[in-house]
Amino acid sequence: MKTQPSATARYDLFSPTFKANPFPTFAQMRQDDPIYAHRSPSGGTIWYITRFEEVTAVLKDNDHFVKDVRNTLPPDAQKPRKSSLNRLINENMLFADPPDHTRLRALVNQAFTPRRVEQLAGRVQQITDELLAVIAAADEADLIASFALPMPVRIIAELLGIPPADQAQVADWSQAIISPGSRNLNYSARKRKVRAFVDYLRQMFVLRQQEPQDDLISALVLAEEAGERLNEAELSSMVALLLVTGHETTVNLLGNGALALLNHPEQLAILRERPALWETAVEELLRFDGPVETSTTRWVRDDFVFEGHQMRRGDVVRVVLASANRDASQFDQPNVLDVTRQDNRHLAFGMGIHYCLGAPLARLEGQIGLQTLFDTFPKLCLAVPIDQLEWRSGVLFRGLKQLPVRLH
């Protein structure tokens, strides 16, 4: 049994070089250190779990690995108060453990139904066509800024019921929440945006309580389970979660997926000959280079031994979905992009009770968006060498900053 972390910084997990192509590093970790202990600058231990088997074990184990760090405190300890920013980010089911998670998920499931997503197909197609028509006259475009970002932002905003006149402002607030560094925001500026967002949502909830509409915010306000409803903090946090995850994952799915197909023209040729394969292709693109690199943070609830490794209460655990999806023990020829792949039980949307609520919407947007993109621009190609592309920093999402292409 390993009683101490195996290394402090054996692998490069944060540089631009790593972000450009993390898969060789993940392969080495799966082979040599599938449960790898990294020492954080503060002295704590961060466990990186990289093999499919152990990743699924962590995702399904809600007793030892918790999403709310307060549940790592001793039973008699006073739980710290959350700031307004923490409440906005964390008072939702993604960062909750049972029984809180069970209650929140049941309420949100009433509002975010498969039927509601299915009804969006026509609107997704319409917005996709509008965005591509805007850039069609140009020779070159940045697919992230002109297509992959605005399409899902508009869809999730309309689904929630955000008026068109407010959508740009709401998108700015949501970006301040998830990626303040990309906006050069200091703490005070971020706090002001969060307060403005909360105030806006509070007014929206009152309006929808008085006059419900056929939108997701109304459904969330009115959802009731065994006499329970979402309180104001939970409503705000749930809307913020849907706004952020509802577009962040799809932006990366569209960008990473387009790049993968441009880099594998033989696979794109298969899709042109057999367009019925687009649904299967999106699953493969999610596996091959998905939008989420690691799952959201988990913490070790109490000291225990996991697969021969001594973990301590409060240790951070990161399950590396991008690595598990390239594990040869689970996938035949995992480093090969194969749009015809059938046995494809990937983990791009996680597993277990925290499985991504918006997975059906992301799949719908990915299928319509990518197929329409390549149908509209049959000669689409990269406008810069691939080694000049920049990837966003951070351990959670995996996506491009820009994707410059030639359209014709």
N, C-alpha and C positions, 0 to 999 in steps of 0.2 A: 504493500500500500504506500502511495506517495503521500507524505505528510506535509510537504512544503511545496509551494509553487515551483515549477520546473525551470523557470527562467524569468528575467525581468523584461527584456525587450529583444527577444530572439528574432522576431519578424518585423518587417517594415509594414505597418498597417495604416499609415496615415499620410504618406507622401503622395504628390501628384502622379509619380511613376507607378506606385501601387494602384491608385484609383484608376489609372488608364487600363490596367490589366491585372486584376487581383487574383485571377484564377490559378496561375502557377504557384503563388504563395499559398493559396488555400489547399492545393493539391499536396504541397509539402507538409502543411499542418495536418491534413487528414492522415498522412502516412506516419509522421513522426510525433505529432503532438495534437491528437484529435480533441483533447480536453486541455487547453493551453492556458496557463495562469500568467497574466500580464500584470506587472506592478504599475499602478497609476502614479502620476506625479505626486498625489497626496499620500501615497504609501499604501493605499488599499489594493485589493486583489480584484482583477476583472478576469473572469473565466470566458474564454472563447470556445464554443462548442461547434465543431466543423463537420462531423460525419453525420450522415442521414439518420442512422439508428439512434445515436445519442441526442441529436437535435429533436427528433420526434418524441423521445422519452421526456425531455425537458418541457416541450410544448404541452404535453399531456399531464404533467405532474404539477398540479396546483397546490399540493400540500407542502412540498419542499421549496418550490420556486414561486415567489409571489410578485405581483405587479405593483402593489402599494407598499412602498418602503416602510411605512409606519407599522406594517404587520411583522417587521423584523424586530420590533422593540419588545422588551419583556412585558408580560401581561399587566404588571402593575405600573408600568412607565406611562407618564403623561404624554400623549401624542402632540407633537408640535402643531401650532396653527399654520394654516397655509396662507400665502400671500394671494392677492387678487389674481395675479398672473398664474400662480400654481393652481388655483381653483379653476380658472378658465381652461387650463390645459388638462388637468387631472381628474376633474369631477365627472368622469364618464366611464363607460364600461371597459374601455381599452386599458385603463390603469386601475381597475378595481378587481378585487378577489371575491369569491363567494363568501357570504350570501349577497353582498352588495351587487356584484356582477350579475348574478342570476336575476335580481329584480330589475336592474337597468336594461339588461338584454331583452327581457320579456316585454318591457314597455316599448323599447325602440323597435323591436321586431313587428309590433303592431303597426308602426308608422312606415317603416322602410320595407315594404312588401315586394315580392317578386312581380306581382301584377303592376305595381307602380313603376318598376324598372322596365318591364316589357313595353309599357305604353310610351316609353321615351324613344324607341327605335326611330320613329319618323323624325322626331326633333333632332336627334343626334345626326341623322343623315342630312337634314336641312342645314344645320349649323356647319357641318363639315363642308358641304358644297359651297356655302357662303364664304367661308374662310379661304378655301382653295381658289375660288373665283377671284378674290381680291389680289392674290399673288400671281395669278396665271399670266398676266401681261408682262411680268418681269422676267429677266433672264436668270436671276439668282434670288434666293431667299434663305432666311434662317428659319428652319422648320420648327424650332422650339418656340421662338418669340411669335411667329406668325400663325402657327397651327397647333402644335402639341400643347402649349400652355393655354391659349384662349378657349379652345374647344371644351375641355372638361370644366374649366372655370365657369363658363356660361351655362353648361348643363347642370352642375351642382347648384349654382345660384338660382336658376329657374326652378329646379326641383324643390329647393327649400322655400321658394316664394319671395326671394329678394327682388325688389323692383328693378327694372333695367337701369334706371337712373342712379341707383345706389351700388350697382355691381362692381364698378371699378374701385370705389372706396372700400367696399367690403373685402375685395381681393387684396387691397393694400394692407388692410388690418390683419388679414389671415396670414399674409407673408411676414408681417412683423412678428407674429406669434411663432411661426415655425422656423424662419431663417433670418433672424435680425442681422446676422453678420453680413449677409448679402446686400442689405440695405444700409450698412454702416450706421446702425442705430445704437446709441448708447442706452444704458439702462433706463434713464429718465424718459428718453424719447419713446422707447418701447412701452414703458408703463403708461404714457399718455395715450398711445394708440390702443392699448388694451382697454383702458378705461372708456375711451370713446366707443369702442366696439361693444363693450358690455352695456353701456347706456343705450346704444342703438338697438341691441337685442332686447333689452328690457321693454323698450317702447313697442317693438315688434310683437312681443309676447302678449302685451296688453291688447293690442289691436286684434290679434288673432283669437284671443279669448273672447273678445266682444263680437267679432265678426269673422268666424272661421272661413278659410278659403280652401280650395282644392290643392293644397301644397303640403310639403313635409313639415314645416314649422307648425302649421295648424294641427296636423296629425300628432306631432310630439306633444303639443300643449294639451291636447284632449285625451291622449292615451292614458288608460287606466287599467291596472292589474290588481285584483284583490283589494280594491279600495285605495291603492297607491297610485300616485302620479309623480312625474318628475318635478322637483322643486326648481326654483329659479336658477340656482347655481348649476344644477344638473342640466337644465335646458340649455343654458349658455354654453356650457362645456361640450354638450353633445352637438350643438350646431357648429361650434368651432372645430370639433373633431371631424364632422362630416365635410365641412368646407376644406379643411387642410388635406385630409386623406382622400377626399373625393376628387381632388385634382392632382395632388402630388404624385400618387401612384400612376395615374393615367398619363400624365405628362411624360414620365419616365418610360412607361410601356410603349407609348407612341415613338418617343425619341430613340430608345434602345432598340426597339423592334425595327424601325426604319433603317437604322444603321446596320443591324445584323443582316437584313435582307440585301442591302446595298453591297455588303461585304461577301455575300453568298449568292451571286447572280443565278447559279444553277438552281437554288431553292426558289428564288423568285420566278424563274422560268416554269417550275412545276406548278406554282400557284396561278400563273397566267393560263396554263393549259387546263388546270383543274381547279377552278375558283371555289368549288364546293369544299376544298380543303382549308379554307381560311379559318374556320373555327378551330380545327386541329392545329393549324399553324400558330395561332395566338397562344395556345397552351404551350407549344414548344418554345416560342419566343419568351414567354414568362419563365420557363425553366432555364433556358440558355443564358439569358442576361436580363433577369427580372428587375422590377423597379425598386425593390427593397433588398438591401444588402444584409442587414441584420435585423432581427425582430426587435421590438421595443424592449427596454431594459427589464430584466427580472432580478430579484434579489433572493439570496438564500435565507429562508425563514429561520432555521436553527442549524447548529453544527451537525453535519452528517457526512457520510462517505458516499460519493457518487462515482460509480465505475472505478473504484480503487483510488480516488482522489479525495483527500480530506478538504471539505469546504466548511467555511466558518459563517456564522450568522452575520448577515449584512454584506457578504461578498456580492459583487455585481456579476451577473451572468448575461452574456450576449450569445444568442444562437445565430449562427451565420447561415442564413437561408441560401445565399448565393453559392456557398460551398456545398451544402447538402444537396443542392440541385445539380451538382456536377460529380456526385459520388458514384464511382463505378460499381459499387456493391448494389446500387439501386437502379442505375440506368445503363443500358447498353451503349457503348461509345458515347460517354457523357459530354465530351468536348466537341462533338459533331452536331451541327444544326441540321435537323431532319424534320421538315414540315409534315411528313407523313407519319411521324412517330405516334403509335397508338397507346402503348403502356407508359403513361406519363403522369404518375401521381406525384407531381412536384409540390413544393412547399412555398411557392411564391406568395400565397395569401395566408400562410401560417397553417395551424392545425389546432384542434381542440376547442375549448370554450371561447377562446379569443380569435377564432377564425375570422378573417376580414368580412365585415358586414357588407361592404361595397363591392365585393368580388364580382357579382353578376353585372353591375354597372360598368366596372372597369373592362370586363370581357366584351361587353356590348360596344363600348367606345373603341376598344382596340380593334375589333373585327371591322366595324364600319369605317373607322378612321384610316386604318392602314390599307384596306382594300381600295377605298375610294382614292386615297393618295396615289397609289401606284397605277390605278386605272386612269386617273386624270393626267398623270405625268409619266407616260411609258418610258421616257428617256431620262428619268431622274437619275442623278449621280452626284457624288460628293464634289464640292467646290474647292476643298482643301485636302492635302494629304491627311490620312487618318491619324498620324502621330501629332498633328497640330490641334486636334480636338481636345478641349478641356472638359474635365469631369468635375462635378461639384464635390466639395469636401464634405466630411462628416461620415459617421459610421452607419447611419440609419438608411437613408435613401441612396440609390445608385442611379445617377442621371447626368446627362450632358448639360453644360452651360449654354452652348449653341450647337446647331447642326447646319452649317452652311451647305447648300446644295445648288446645283444647276438644274433648272426645271425642264429645259428643252434640249 
